[in-house]
C-alpha cells in the first residue's frame, strides 16, 4: 500500500539512518499525541519542542546538508527521495511543522546554489547546531514580482555595503539562523543574494502577519535598516542570483504537493474510522452506497496524487542539462496535486460533515490548511502559465530518452543546485503514447481517446490569434493538457509499484470525468469555432462502470483500512 501508516511504517530506504530519522520523527509526534498538537495549534504556541527535537536528532542537518559539506557524517546528503517523504510525514501531523521545514529548504536554496564557500560551511555548522532558515524574496507591495524588488544594497567607500528595504510573508523570519535575502544593487540594478542575521540590531522583525492558516508558525515582515553587508555575506551576483531565486522555487514547489498528500492521508484514516463507527437509522454510515462512493473516489484520488508526486521526484533526481522534463512535472505537483488535495478533503468532509469542525479532530486543522498549499509559492494561474509552454514539444516533438527508473537509491542530488535555466522551448519529451503501451480498453482507454481528441484539436482547430491573447481561455484549455501529463506519470508509476488493476480503473474513472468537465467548461464559458466546439463535445465521455471493480476496491482496499491507524491521544 502506498499510503503512509505510522503505526505500520513501511518504506524502502537506501540506508538504516534514513529509516531511523523517519521512525524517530513518527515517535516524537505519536508521543506528543493529537490532543497536545491541537492544544498547541489552538493556542498558537511556538513549536519549541519540535525545534528542540530536530536539533537533538540532527534531522534537518542530515536531510538538508549536501554531502560535500557534511564533514564526512555518514548519510548526510540532499536526497530528494527521502526529502519528498519527510514532507509528507511532517504534514501528516501538522502543517506548521512542515512549514518550518519547507521554509528552511527555501532559505538554503540560494546558499547551496551560490558561490560563497565560507557561507556554505557556516550554514552546514548552523544546521548541525539545529538552526532553521528563511527565504527573503517576496515584498508587501510586489509579492513575488522579482523585477520590482525594492530591497537595495548600496556600495560604500570602504568596499562594504548597506542593505535597506523590507520583505513580507517570510516564514521563520523571527528566529532563522540566516535569512537569504534577494535585492538589487543601487545604480546598476544588478541582482544580488546575501545573508542576514535576525539577531543583528539592524534587522527589524516588524511583525507577525499570520493569525490564521499555519497558526503556530511565525510568518514575518522584516526590515533592514542600513544593515552592514560585506563580501563575506554575499551569496551571488547577477545572473547567478536571478537563477538562484527561480531554481530555489523549482525545488520548493515540489514540497507543497507532498504536504497535501500527508494531510489527506491523515484525514482519510480519521474520516473512515469515524464513519465506520457511526450508526444511523440502523445502519453503519459506511454501509450507505453514496458514502462508499465518496470514500473510494477519495482513495483513488489520493493514491493518484502519491503516484504522480513520487514519479516526479524520480525525474528530479534524473535531471541534467540534457533532460529537464522535471520543469514540467514540478509545477504540476505544485498545482495539480495540491488542488487534488483540496478535492480529497472535500469528499471526506461530505461524509463526516459537522464532525470535521470539532476542535479535537485533526480534520479541523486540515480544513483550514489544505487550501493554503495551492496558493503558496505562486497561484494556480502562475503555474498553469508555465505548464502550457510545454504543449507543443510534449505532443509534437518527441525524442528518445533512456528510461527513468525508480530513483530510491542513496544519492546527493547536486544538479538541483546548478540547474540550467531558460530555454524551455528546447525541453523535449518521449512520445506520450509510450505510457499507454499495453493499455487495452477500460477507463484508461477512454481517457486515451479523450487526449487524442485534444491533440487533434491542436492540429486541426488550434486556438486562434484572439484566443491565444485571451489568457483566461488559454489557462482553461491548459487544464486539459495538465490532466494528460498527470495521467502519464500515474501510469508510469502504477507499473513501477504494481498498482492493482481495479484501483487503476477507479483512478481513470475520475480522470475521464474530470477531462469531460473541463471540456464542457470550454464549451459553456468561452467562444469557440464550430470545429473546436465539435471536438470539445466529442471529448465529453462517460467512464465505464465496472461494479465488480468498484466493490473490490471498496471492500478490499478502502474499508479494510478501518482502524489501521488512529493517532495516539
Secondary structure, 3 states (H helix, E strand, C coil): CCCCCHHHCCCCCCCHHHHHHHHHHHHHHHHHHHHHHHHHHHCCCCCHHHHHHHHHHCHHHHHHCCHHHCCCCCCCCCCHHHHHHHHHHHHHHCHHHHHHHHHHHHHHHHHHHCCCHHHHHHHHHHHHCCCCEEEECCECCCECCHHHCCCEEEECCCCCEEEEEEEEEEECCCCCCEEEEEEEECCCCCEEEEEECCCCCCEEEEEECCCCCCCCCCEEEEEEEEEEECHHHEEEEHHHHHHHHHHHHHHHHHHHHHHHHHHHHHHHHHHHHHHHHCEECCEEHHHCHHHHHHHHHHHHHHHHHHHHHHHHHHHHHCCECCECCHHHHHHHHHHHHHHHHHHHHHHHHHHHHHHHHCCCCHHHHHHHHHHHHCCCCCCHHHHHHHHHHHHHHHHHCCCCCCCCCCCCCCCCCHHHHCCCCCCHHHCCCCCHHHHHCCCCCHHHHHHHHHHHHHHHHHHHCCCCHHHHHCHHHHHHHHHHHHHHHHHHHHHHHHHHCCCCHHHHHHHHHHHHHHHHHHHHHHHHHCCCCHHHHHHHHHHCCCCCCCHHHHHHHHHHHHHHHCCCCCCCC
